[in-house]
Amino acid sequence: MDDKRFVRTYKQGFMDGVYIWVDRQTGVNYLCAFAGYGLGLTVLLDKDGKPVITPEEELKYL
């Protein structure tokens, strides 16, 4: 397994864009959006307002 704690699992856009990053230690997914000089980062939430967590079985493949 790679020693990087965070891994990008999704990318949309080129100059401006949206990324989803997963913390390999906790499984928590983060949404990162940027445009121009601005950047926003937040925990990715499901429809019930709870954090999206990648199951432990899937983390070993990231």
Residue pairs with C-beta under 8 A, 6 or more apart in sequence:
1 24
1 60
4 24
5 23
5 24
5 25
6 21
6 22
6 23
6 24
6 30
7 21
7 22
7 24
7 62
8 19
8 20
8 21
9 20
9 21
9 22
9 29
9 54
9 62
10 18
10 19
10 20
11 17
11 18
11 19
12 18
12 19
16 34
16 35
16 36
17 33
17 34
18 31
18 32
18 33
19 31
19 32
19 33
20 29
20 30
20 31
20 32
20 44
21 29
21 30
21 32
22 28
22 29
22 30
22 54
22 59
22 62
23 29
23 30
24 59
24 62
26 53
27 53
27 54
27 55
27 56
27 59
28 43
28 51
28 52
28 53
29 43
29 44
29 51
29 52
29 53
29 54
30 41
30 42
30 43
30 44
31 40
31 41
31 42
31 43
31 44
32 39
32 40
32 41
33 39
33 40
34 40
43 51
43 52
44 51
44 52
45 51
45 52
46 52
54 62
